[in-house]
């Protein structure tokens, strides 16, 4: 069975046909540069000791220090972390950030830990990976089930280990600890700018478009809210416990409010579900993927649309807010059905773009206004979306292949400009 990483490599090979890049370079890019697996002992509240397994993968640093989030989830594995690190390499290049790609994670159910246990785990993870990260080496950030509070603990721990304040080692921190304004909503906001840009190219007006969003977390809830405010009809949203549907359109601010009120943030993670909101029908996470809508936004986990269920997708456009929600096999089925898939490495790049702004602010010591963050994000991501649109149309390839061509051209250029050391020193 294909691993996530071999799936990712297929996309690389497809794009490599269109880019003047050597076979050596393509082969090198199929393998992560370094993968670290660590054991993290944690003293639990009841006095017992539990050992968690964690990973950090630095995939490729040709274009700069590596960059990528840290995920706390029961499904975290080395294969998953390597694939996510691969995607980060291409995402950073696709939107022209001076970073390579990385990713990290710990295999656990974070909802089962108390806040103090989570803090000890987060600090323990940094103790284990500290030599592997750094402002000029590898810069982590939040991902699924990690948040600014956890990034703050991690930055603090790294600073203790190194005996100096190092805010630029990690992004997505609370603003009080050197975080950037606008980082919390950046992924959803960036996805919204990409959707707007693509709908403008397609000549579609928001009012005419129905939308379903799978995953109502940091990324999914923000994009749903932005679309709602711009006049799109968001008819379905879901979280891990199921979804809600209303053919006339859902009132997204009310649902967000509901999630926040029932979100026991004091326990770090929400305990409630959007399914409890009134005036709706409920639906499962499988149903939401097959809804008859114009735009489908998977914003939860990878591998949601596969060869098994791709044929049942009725949406005309898929915007990948999650990383890797559509498998390579499903891509082919969707392509034949005429479904346009706008890829993760463009659509959800707003998060890493504002992470880059945060890293720049930490290094300069000069902090930006929300307006400046937002206008930089809007102009940069819209510009990259326009280039990817143009590549897809001029080469008659999918938007995914176009995004990979765009990214690979930049990585290839950096590899060429670096000279011959890769040829002789492997
Ligand atoms: P999050 O933890 O804030 O939210 C995840 C959401 O998905 C929650 O609502 C959860 O209930 C839901 N969910 C979990 N399992 C599900 C399932 N099986 N079916 C439906 N919903 C499910 O996470 P997030 O930060 O919003 O990340 C979501 C996705 O977006 C991930 O793939 C992540 O890699 C990607 N992403 C996030 C960012 C970011 O800045 N937050 C940046 C880039 C990419």
Boltz pocket constraint, residues with backbone or C-beta under 6 A from the ligand:
constraints:
  - pocket:
      binder: B
      contacts: [[A, 142], [A, 143], [A, 144], [A, 145], [A, 146], [A, 183], [A, 187], [A, 214], [A, 215], [A, 216], [A, 217], [A, 218], [A, 219], [A, 220], [A, 238], [A, 239], [A, 240], [A, 241], [A, 285], [A, 299], [A, 300], [A, 301], [A, 302], [A, 321], [A, 322], [A, 323], [A, 348], [A, 349], [A, 351], [A, 352]]
      max_distance: 6.0
